Amino acid sequence: MRKKDKNSDGQDESLAVFAELTGSEHAMFTRLDQLPKQTRIYPQEDEALSFYYLHSGLVGLYHMLENGKVCLIRLFGPGDFFGYRSLFGYTFYHCSSRVQRTASVTRITPYQPRQFLHLYPRLNDFLFRRMARDLGEAEKRLAGMAYDKSQQRVMLSIHYLFRQWPGYEWTWREIAEYAGCETETAIRHGGELKLQGLLPDEFAG
């Protein structure tokens, strides 16, 4: 269970925003409960027709590069909306979404996406602020990946993942995908960092 932290207020706000949409005559709502781990909610390059609200669980956003390598771009927890950048950008999904921990979501399919945000200004404002925040975090992470050594990226990734989602058993592959390196590299650096006492206490390795 996630600890109550500075994101709790944002989760409360997102729940209020979702509640305002519930029952809207301008969209179709489909509840998808208890989706098991590894379930793909939507694939990369599919036409974006819906966006999603995550009630419980954990969902990862993955991007496949031209060389076939898969990168874990972002993680969504309870109270997060996802898929809206592609939908309201009138494009295809730029990443795939996949369940990391058993999840329950609601798929929201606006009948007229171009008008939907105008009908719900509170949703418009909320998603705009979230997108701005996510962009800032993505730019900071991209800068780190460009200049930090792989060992530093692995250490920072482990600390971030274990702090944000305690209790989830992260695999070396997932850590490597988030750190932007090969699985073998993450395993090697993880062993070295553990010997140096630089990893969280809950990290079993």
HELIX and SHEET records of a PDB file:
HELIX    1   1 SER A    8  LEU A   21  1                                  14    
HELIX    2   2 TYR A   84  PHE A   88  1                                   5    
HELIX    3   3 PRO A  113  LEU A  119  1                                   7    
HELIX    4   4 PRO A  121  TYR A  147  1                                  27    
HELIX    5   5 SER A  150  GLN A  164  1                                  15    
HELIX    6   6 TRP A  172  ALA A  179  1                                   8    
HELIX    7   7 THR A  183  LEU A  195  1                                  13    
SHEET    1   A 3 ALA A  27  LEU A  35  0                                        
SHEET    2   A 3 SER A  96  PRO A 110 -1                                        
SHEET    3   A 3 ARG A  40  TYR A  42 -1                                        
SHEET    1   B 4 ALA A  27  LEU A  35  0                                        
SHEET    2   B 4 SER A  96  PRO A 110 -1                                        
SHEET    3   B 4 PHE A  51  MET A  64 -1                                        
SHEET    4   B 4 VAL A  70  PHE A  76 -1                                        
SHEET    1   C 4 ALA A  27  LEU A  35  0                                        
SHEET    2   C 4 SER A  96  PRO A 110 -1                                        
SHEET    3   C 4 PHE A  51  MET A  64 -1                                        
SHEET    4   C 4 PHE A  81  PHE A  82 -1                                        
END                                                                             
